[in-house]
Amino acid sequence: MMNILIADDHAVLRKGVMETIEDELGEVHFGEAQNGRQAIGQLQDRKWDIVLMDIQMEGRSGLEILADIRKACPRLPVLVLSMYPEAEFAVQALKRGAAGYLTKQSAPEELITAIKKILAGGRYVSPLLAERLAVDLQRKTENLPHETLSARELEVLRMVAMGKSLKEIAADLSLSIKTIGTYHTRILEKMSMNSDVEITRYALLNKLVD
């Protein structure tokens, strides 16, 4: 029997993903985690075939947890399933060892295709992302300013660009406003910017937000 661990803080989404997988792959044993800490805790409970994981969860981000999974179980493939667009987060996930990246807006059939390919030992990216990676490789350009940010800093940058206050961001990420303030300061320093207006303009120009 196949063993699949799903780490996502939305119970309804976890249920939907499980139903989609069972419809196509038959009987599967599922493990569920609503945050990174629970996901790491379950790594020793069973031999998992694949982990499906969100990026934005309570506490540490999925990309940070991905690094922990790679250390604990180097051969365990992780498919990142996120609401965030591929434009930037997919590249960060793949660099950190993810076996694939899908947005939650993807069709159920694409999820099954990704899982099958990863379980067969491959990696999965959408055709659109594959084309973007090929173009980036051809250009061989220098890193853009936002590529120097950590996963959490990039997450905060996107939220700022979406018009959220630091207090709202702290609540959404279950972190203190002081911590978010520190991330905000680092973003401005690393990006050589002076205001949230500049952050928003940059995010829009580079398609980091819709």
C-alpha positions as CSV (number, residue, x, y, z in Angstrom):
1,M,0.0,0.0,0.0
2,M,1.2,3.5,-0.9
3,N,1.9,5.9,2.0
4,I,1.4,9.6,1.4
5,L,1.9,12.3,4.0
6,I,-0.1,15.6,3.4
7,A,1.1,18.7,5.3
8,D,-1.4,21.6,4.9
9,D,-3.2,23.7,7.5
10,H,-6.6,23.5,5.7
11,A,-8.5,20.3,6.6
12,V,-10.9,20.7,3.7
13,L,-8.0,20.9,1.2
14,R,-6.4,17.8,2.7
15,K,-9.6,15.9,2.3
16,G,-10.0,17.0,-1.3
17,V,-6.5,16.0,-2.2
18,M,-7.0,12.6,-0.5
19,E,-10.2,12.0,-2.4
20,T,-8.6,12.9,-5.7
21,I,-5.7,10.6,-5.1
22,E,-7.8,7.6,-4.0
23,D,-10.0,8.0,-7.1
24,E,-7.0,7.6,-9.3
25,L,-4.5,5.5,-7.4
26,G,-6.8,3.2,-5.3
27,E,-6.2,2.3,-1.7
28,V,-3.7,4.6,0.0
29,H,-2.6,5.2,3.6
30,F,-2.6,8.9,4.4
31,G,-0.9,10.8,7.1
32,E,-2.0,14.3,7.9
33,A,-0.1,17.3,9.4
34,Q,-1.4,20.8,9.8
35,N,2.0,22.4,10.3
36,G,5.7,21.7,9.8
37,R,6.3,20.5,13.3
38,Q,3.7,17.8,13.0
39,A,5.0,16.8,9.6
40,I,8.6,16.3,10.9
41,G,7.2,14.4,13.8
42,Q,5.5,11.9,11.5
43,L,8.6,11.1,9.5
44,Q,9.7,8.4,11.9
45,D,6.2,6.9,12.3
46,R,6.1,5.3,8.9
47,K,8.0,4.8,5.7
48,W,6.4,7.4,3.4
49,D,6.5,7.2,-0.3
50,I,5.9,11.0,-0.9
51,V,5.1,14.2,1.0
52,L,2.6,16.8,-0.3
53,M,3.3,20.0,1.5
54,D,2.1,23.6,1.5
55,I,4.4,26.6,1.8
56,Q,2.3,28.8,4.1
57,M,1.6,27.0,7.3
58,E,1.5,28.1,11.0
59,G,5.0,28.8,12.3
60,R,7.9,27.9,10.1
61,S,7.2,28.1,6.3
62,G,7.1,25.0,4.2
63,L,10.3,25.8,2.4
64,E,12.1,25.9,5.8
65,I,10.5,22.5,6.7
66,L,11.6,21.2,3.3
67,A,15.2,21.6,4.3
68,D,14.6,19.6,7.5
69,I,12.9,16.8,5.6
70,R,15.8,16.6,3.2
71,K,18.2,16.2,6.1
72,A,16.1,13.7,7.9
73,C,15.0,11.6,4.9
74,P,17.2,12.5,1.9
75,R,15.5,10.1,-0.5
76,L,11.9,11.1,0.5
77,P,10.4,13.1,-2.4
78,V,8.4,16.2,-1.6
79,L,5.8,17.8,-3.9
80,V,5.1,21.4,-2.9
81,L,1.4,22.1,-3.4
82,S,0.8,25.8,-2.8
83,M,-1.5,28.8,-3.5
84,Y,1.6,30.9,-4.4
85,P,2.4,31.4,-8.1
86,E,5.2,29.4,-9.7
87,A,7.0,32.5,-10.9
88,E,9.3,32.6,-7.9
89,F,8.4,30.1,-5.2
90,A,8.7,27.1,-7.5
91,V,12.3,27.9,-8.2
92,Q,13.1,28.3,-4.5
93,A,11.4,25.0,-3.7
94,L,13.3,23.1,-6.4
95,K,16.6,24.7,-5.3
96,R,15.8,23.4,-1.8
97,G,15.3,19.9,-2.9
98,A,11.6,19.6,-3.8
99,A,10.8,17.0,-6.4
100,G,8.0,19.1,-7.9
101,Y,5.8,22.2,-7.5
102,L,2.1,22.7,-8.2
103,T,-0.3,25.5,-7.5
104,K,-3.5,24.7,-5.8
105,Q,-5.3,26.0,-8.8
106,S,-4.0,23.1,-10.9
107,A,-6.4,20.5,-12.3
108,P,-6.7,17.3,-10.3
109,E,-5.4,15.4,-13.3
110,E,-2.1,17.4,-13.1
111,L,-1.7,16.5,-9.5
112,I,-2.0,12.8,-10.3
113,T,0.5,13.2,-13.2
114,A,2.9,14.9,-10.9
115,I,2.7,12.3,-8.2
116,K,3.1,9.4,-10.7
117,K,6.2,11.1,-12.2
118,I,7.8,11.8,-8.9
119,L,7.1,8.3,-7.6
120,A,8.8,6.9,-10.7
121,G,11.9,8.8,-9.7
122,G,11.5,12.0,-11.8
123,R,10.7,15.6,-11.1
124,Y,7.7,17.6,-12.0
125,V,7.2,21.2,-13.1
126,S,4.4,22.6,-15.2
127,P,5.1,23.2,-19.0
128,L,4.9,27.0,-18.3
129,L,7.5,26.8,-15.5
130,A,9.7,24.5,-17.7
131,E,9.6,27.1,-20.4
132,R,10.5,29.9,-18.0
133,L,13.4,28.0,-16.6
134,A,14.7,27.3,-20.1
135,V,14.5,31.1,-20.9
136,D,16.3,32.0,-17.7
137,L,19.0,29.5,-18.4
138,Q,19.6,31.0,-21.9
139,R,19.7,34.5,-20.6
140,K,22.2,33.7,-17.8
141,T,21.3,37.0,-16.2
142,E,22.5,38.1,-12.7
143,N,20.2,37.3,-9.8
144,L,17.3,39.7,-9.4
145,P,17.2,41.6,-6.0
146,H,14.3,39.5,-4.6
147,E,16.3,36.3,-5.2
148,T,18.6,37.2,-2.3
149,L,15.6,37.0,0.1
150,S,14.9,34.0,2.3
151,A,11.7,32.1,1.8
152,R,10.0,33.8,4.7
153,E,11.3,37.3,3.6
154,L,9.8,36.7,0.2
155,E,6.6,35.6,1.7
156,V,6.4,38.8,3.8
157,L,7.3,40.9,0.7
158,R,4.4,39.5,-1.2
159,M,2.0,40.2,1.7
160,V,3.3,43.8,1.9
161,A,2.8,44.2,-1.8
162,M,-0.8,42.9,-1.4
163,G,-1.5,45.8,1.0
164,K,-1.4,44.0,4.3
165,S,-0.2,45.7,7.4
166,L,2.6,44.2,9.5
167,K,0.1,43.4,12.2
168,E,-2.1,41.5,9.7
169,I,0.9,39.7,8.3
170,A,2.0,38.7,11.9
171,A,-1.5,37.3,12.5
172,D,-1.6,35.4,9.2
173,L,1.8,33.7,9.8
174,S,1.3,33.2,13.6
175,L,4.4,35.2,14.3
176,S,5.0,38.2,16.6
177,I,4.8,41.7,15.0
178,K,8.4,42.3,16.2
179,T,9.5,39.3,14.1
180,I,7.6,40.6,11.1
181,G,9.1,44.0,11.6
182,T,12.6,42.4,11.5
183,Y,11.8,40.7,8.2
184,H,10.4,43.9,6.8
185,T,13.6,45.8,7.7
186,R,15.8,43.1,6.1
187,I,13.7,43.2,3.0
188,L,14.2,47.0,2.6
189,E,17.9,46.6,3.3
190,K,18.5,43.7,0.9
191,M,16.4,45.3,-1.9
192,S,17.9,48.8,-1.3
193,M,14.4,50.3,-0.9
194,N,13.0,52.9,1.4
195,S,9.2,52.3,1.4
196,D,6.4,49.8,0.9
197,V,5.4,51.7,-2.2
198,E,8.7,50.7,-3.8
199,I,8.2,47.1,-2.6
200,T,4.7,47.0,-4.2
201,R,5.9,48.5,-7.5
202,Y,8.8,46.0,-7.7
203,A,6.5,43.0,-6.9
204,L,4.0,44.0,-9.6
205,L,6.7,44.6,-12.2
206,N,8.3,41.2,-11.5
207,K,4.9,39.4,-11.2
208,L,5.4,38.3,-7.6
209,V,1.8,39.2,-7.0
210,D,-1.3,39.1,-9.2
